[in-house]
Amino acid sequence: MFDFHWPWMGLLLGLPLLARWLWPRFLEADQEAPTEEGRQTTLLHPGLARLQQSFNGRRVRSPITGRLHGLLLALLWLTLTLAAMRPQWLEPHTEIRTEGYDLMLAVDTSRSMTALDFSRDGRPISRMAVVKGVLDQFIAGRQGDRVGLVIFGNQAYVQSPLTLDLRAVRGILGGVIPGMAGDATAMGDAIGLSVKKLRERPEGSRVLLLITDGESTAGLIPPADAARLAAREGVRIYTIGVGSNQTEVPIRGGDGQYKLEGDIGMDETLLTRLARSTGGAYFRATNTDALEDIYRRIDQLEKTEAEALTTLIPHPLFRWPLGVALLLLLILGLFPEGRVRMPTGGVDA
């Protein structure tokens, strides 16, 4: 889009007409005959004839006369005025703003997350590997949201604060391994720590995603008390229980070897109560497909609203009329008053 930054400078276009209208009046005032008392004596140069001959060259008439010379002067004033008006081309630039959510991911890293009760392409895979793979895709799709990461075992730890750098969060998530925070499950501490970080953000956008495969066995804060704190701070909790319905699953022991263990125990009643008390929901993931479907449903629930903001970037164009004005000045300098001034002496042709 074309525009002038200083359009009011266009008033200068009428200045030559005003000067042409007022100039004869000044001439008439100057040509009035002076009185005897006002007469002054002019001191003439003794070699005035030779001085005049030195500055007067031979003038040769040129086709550029009369109206053409006036047209060049008019174009010169027009281009100078256009340059003073600062013409510019406004290029539209659209920026997408999103009223993003603040998502804190609390991931259980207890020893039971090594259980091999999931499968992919016919091969057994651990609960942690499945959770990390699906969470990675979930984070990648949260453009415009702030995402943080908390892990919990015997205690809860912040691995990543809330940030828009989703690539960094995904990289940190890739380094999470079972047992790095202990073998127990401090569920209440994880909720309390997540709420502490989320309450620093604006209300209405605080979401906690709690992923665990067991029941609360450690920690200083009871999960129910932590949920009440979350509800008071406006934090919605979505809980995901990870694990199959098998009676025995292979779990890696302290010696690094896998052995069959009985039902690990998942307190689905507690997880459901934690979610509902904060306006969230509980999901049970028994296989890889179910877990991926859960994240798709949560992604739809927490869909953000986008807002487009268009700004105009100015590109100055005053150089073009200014360049034309300089060219016209050059032409008028070569042909003053429509005549070519020659360096040799002589009289008018």
C-alpha positions in Angstrom: 0.0 0.0 0.0 1.3 3.4 -1.0 1.3 6.3 1.5 2.8 9.6 2.4 4.4 10.0 5.9 4.2 13.8 5.8 1.2 14.5 3.4 0.8 18.0 4.8 4.1 19.0 3.0 2.0 18.9 -0.2 0.9 22.5 0.7 4.2 23.6 -0.6 3.0 22.9 -4.2 1.1 26.2 -4.1 4.1 28.2 -2.9 5.4 29.1 -6.5 1.9 30.4 -7.4 1.8 32.5 -4.3 5.3 33.9 -5.0 4.4 34.7 -8.6 1.3 36.6 -7.5 3.2 38.6 -4.8 6.4 39.2 -6.8 5.0 42.0 -9.1 3.8 43.9 -6.1 7.4 44.0 -4.7 8.8 45.1 -8.0 6.3 47.9 -8.2 7.3 49.1 -4.7 11.0 49.0 -5.6 10.6 50.9 -8.9 8.9 53.9 -7.3 11.0 57.0 -8.0 13.0 58.0 -5.0 12.7 61.6 -3.7 15.6 64.1 -3.9 16.2 63.6 -0.2 16.4 59.8 -0.6 18.8 59.8 -3.6 22.1 58.0 -3.1 25.3 58.2 -5.2 26.4 54.9 -6.7 30.1 54.2 -6.9 31.0 52.6 -10.2 33.9 50.2 -10.9 36.5 52.0 -13.2 36.8 48.9 -15.4 33.1 48.0 -15.5 33.2 47.3 -19.2 36.0 44.8 -19.0 34.5 43.2 -15.8 31.2 42.7 -17.6 32.9 41.2 -20.7 34.8 38.7 -18.5 31.6 37.3 -17.0 29.4 37.5 -20.1 29.9 34.5 -22.5 28.4 34.1 -25.8 24.9 32.8 -25.5 23.5 30.5 -28.1 19.8 30.0 -28.3 18.6 26.4 -27.6 15.4 24.6 -28.5 14.8 24.3 -24.8 13.1 27.7 -24.4 10.0 29.3 -23.1 7.3 26.8 -22.0 9.8 23.9 -21.8 12.0 25.8 -19.4 9.0 26.6 -17.2 7.9 23.0 -17.4 11.3 21.9 -16.1 11.0 24.3 -13.2 7.6 23.1 -12.4 8.7 19.4 -12.5 11.7 20.3 -10.2 9.4 21.9 -7.6 7.0 18.9 -7.9 9.7 16.3 -7.3 11.2 18.2 -4.4 7.8 18.5 -2.8 7.1 14.8 -3.3 10.4 14.0 -1.7 9.5 16.2 1.3 6.2 14.4 1.7 8.2 11.2 2.3 6.4 8.7 0.1 6.6 5.1 1.4 5.4 1.6 0.5 3.6 -0.1 3.5 4.2 -3.8 3.4 1.7 -5.8 5.6 3.1 -8.2 8.1 0.8 -10.6 10.0 1.8 -11.9 13.4 -0.1 -14.7 15.0 -0.6 -14.2 18.7 -1.9 -17.1 20.8 -3.5 -16.9 24.2 -1.5 -20.0 25.2 -2.0 -22.2 28.2 0.6 -22.9 30.9 1.1 -26.7 31.0 3.1 -28.4 33.7 3.9 -32.1 33.0 4.5 -34.1 36.1 6.1 -37.5 35.2 6.4 -40.4 37.6 10.0 -41.8 37.4 9.6 -44.5 40.0 11.1 -48.0 39.4 7.8 -49.4 38.3 8.0 -47.3 35.1 10.5 -49.8 33.8 7.7 -52.4 33.5 7.6 -54.0 30.1 3.8 -54.3 29.7 3.6 -52.3 26.5 4.5 -53.4 23.0 5.3 -51.7 19.7 5.8 -53.6 16.5 5.6 -56.8 18.4 8.4 -55.9 20.7 8.0 -55.3 24.5 8.6 -51.7 25.5 8.7 -50.0 29.0 6.1 -47.7 30.3 8.7 -44.8 30.5 9.6 -45.2 26.8 6.0 -45.1 25.8 5.2 -42.1 27.9 8.3 -40.2 26.7 7.5 -41.0 23.0 3.9 -39.8 23.2 4.7 -36.8 25.4 7.3 -35.7 22.9 4.6 -35.5 20.2 2.2 -33.9 22.6 4.7 -31.1 23.4 5.6 -30.6 19.8 2.0 -29.8 19.1 1.6 -27.2 21.9 2.7 -24.2 19.8 2.0 -21.0 21.7 1.8 -22.7 25.1 4.3 -22.6 27.9 5.4 -26.0 28.9 7.3 -27.1 32.0 8.5 -30.5 33.3 8.4 -31.9 36.9 9.7 -35.4 37.7 8.9 -37.2 41.0 10.0 -40.3 42.8 10.9 -40.1 46.5 10.7 -36.4 46.0 9.6 -34.0 43.3 12.0 -31.9 41.2 11.6 -29.2 38.5 13.5 -30.3 35.4 12.3 -27.5 33.2 10.5 -24.2 34.2 7.6 -23.0 32.1 9.0 -21.9 28.8 8.0 -21.3 25.2 11.1 -23.2 24.1 9.4 -26.5 23.3 12.6 -28.0 21.8 14.4 -27.5 25.0 11.7 -29.2 27.0 11.6 -32.1 24.6 15.4 -32.5 24.9 15.2 -32.6 28.7 12.3 -35.1 28.6 14.5 -37.3 26.4 17.1 -37.6 29.2 14.5 -38.7 31.9 15.1 -42.2 33.1 13.3 -44.3 35.8 14.8 -44.1 39.2 16.5 -40.8 38.8 14.3 -39.3 41.5 14.0 -42.4 43.6 12.0 -45.6 43.5 8.9 -44.4 45.4 6.0 -42.2 44.3 5.6 -38.7 45.9 2.4 -37.8 44.1 1.3 -35.1 46.5 4.7 -33.3 46.4 4.6 -33.4 42.6 1.2 -31.7 42.6 2.3 -29.1 45.2 5.5 -28.2 43.4 3.7 -27.9 40.1 1.0 -25.6 41.6 3.8 -23.4 43.1 5.2 -22.8 39.6 1.8 -22.5 37.9 0.3 -19.9 40.3 2.9 -17.4 39.1 1.1 -17.4 35.7 -2.2 -15.7 34.8 -5.4 -17.3 36.0 -7.5 -19.3 33.6 -4.5 -20.9 31.8 -3.0 -23.2 34.4 -3.0 -26.9 33.6 -1.2 -29.8 35.2 -0.8 -33.1 33.5 0.0 -35.9 36.0 1.4 -39.1 34.6 1.8 -42.0 37.1 1.6 -45.8 37.2 1.1 -46.4 40.9 -0.2 -45.0 44.1 1.2 -42.4 46.4 3.9 -44.0 48.6 6.1 -41.1 49.7 6.2 -37.3 50.1 5.4 -34.7 52.7 2.1 -33.5 51.2 -1.0 -35.8 51.0 -2.3 -35.9 47.4 -5.8 -34.8 48.5 -4.4 -31.7 50.3 -2.3 -30.9 47.2 -5.4 -31.2 45.0 -7.3 -28.7 47.2 -4.4 -26.3 46.9 -4.6 -26.7 43.1 -8.3 -26.0 43.0 -7.8 -22.9 45.1 -5.1 -21.6 42.8 -7.2 -22.4 39.7 -5.0 -25.2 38.4 -6.8 -28.0 36.5 -5.4 -31.5 36.9 -5.6 -34.2 34.3 -4.4 -37.5 35.6 -3.2 -40.4 33.5 -2.8 -43.9 34.9 -0.2 -45.8 32.9 -0.1 -49.6 33.0 -1.8 -52.7 31.6 -4.2 -55.1 33.3 -1.7 -57.9 33.5 -1.4 -59.7 36.8 2.4 -60.1 36.5 4.8 -57.8 34.6 8.6 -57.8 34.1 10.2 -55.0 36.1 13.9 -54.2 36.2 15.4 -54.7 39.7 18.3 -53.0 41.4 20.7 -55.3 39.8 19.6 -54.3 36.3 17.9 -57.6 35.6 14.2 -58.0 34.8 11.9 -60.2 36.9 8.2 -60.8 37.1 6.3 -59.0 39.8 2.7 -59.0 40.8 0.2 -56.3 40.6 2.0 -53.0 41.3 -1.2 -51.3 42.4 -2.7 -48.2 40.9 -5.1 -46.1 43.0 -7.5 -45.2 40.2 -10.0 -43.9 42.8 -7.5 -41.4 44.1 -6.5 -40.3 40.6 -10.1 -39.8 39.6 -10.9 -37.8 42.7 -7.8 -35.6 42.2 -8.8 -34.7 38.6 -12.5 -34.1 39.3 -11.9 -31.9 42.3 -10.0 -29.4 40.1 -12.3 -29.5 37.0 -10.0 -32.0 35.1 -10.4 -35.6 34.1 -8.8 -39.0 34.6 -7.7 -41.3 31.8 -6.5 -44.9 32.0 -3.8 -46.0 29.5 -3.6 -49.7 29.1 -1.7 -49.8 25.8 0.2 -47.6 23.4 -2.9 -46.8 21.3 -4.9 -45.8 24.3 -2.2 -43.5 25.6 -1.9 -41.8 22.2 -5.7 -41.3 22.1 -5.6 -39.8 25.6 -3.1 -37.1 24.5 -5.2 -36.3 21.4 -8.2 -35.8 23.6 -6.4 -33.6 26.0 -4.9 -31.6 23.1 -8.5 -30.9 21.9 -9.6 -30.0 25.4 -6.8 -27.5 25.8 -7.1 -25.9 22.4 -5.8 -22.3 22.4 -7.4 -19.4 20.6 -5.3 -17.6 18.0 -5.3 -13.9 17.3 -3.9 -12.4 14.1 -2.2 -9.0 14.4 -1.3 -7.2 11.2 1.3 -4.4 11.1 2.5 -2.3 8.2 6.3 -2.1 7.6 7.3 1.1 5.8 9.8 1.1 3.0 10.9 4.7 2.2 10.6 5.8 -1.5 11.7 9.5 -1.3 15.0 8.6 -3.1 13.2 8.3 -6.4 11.7 11.8 -6.6 14.8 13.3 -5.1 16.9 11.6 -7.8 14.7 13.0 -10.5 15.0 16.5 -8.9 18.8 16.3 -9.0 18.6 15.3 -12.7 16.4 18.3 -13.4 18.7 20.6 -11.6 21.6 19.4 -13.7 19.6 20.1 -16.9 18.6 23.5 -15.7 22.2 24.3 -14.8 23.3 23.4 -18.4 20.5 25.5 -19.9 19.9 28.5 -17.7 16.9 30.5 -18.9 16.6 28.2 -21.9 20.0 29.1 -23.4 23.4 27.4 -23.6 26.1 29.5 -22.0 29.4 29.1 -24.0 32.8 29.8 -22.5 34.0 32.0 -25.3 33.4 35.7 -25.4 31.1 37.5 -27.8 27.7 39.0 -28.0 24.2 37.5 -28.0 23.4 35.5 -31.1 
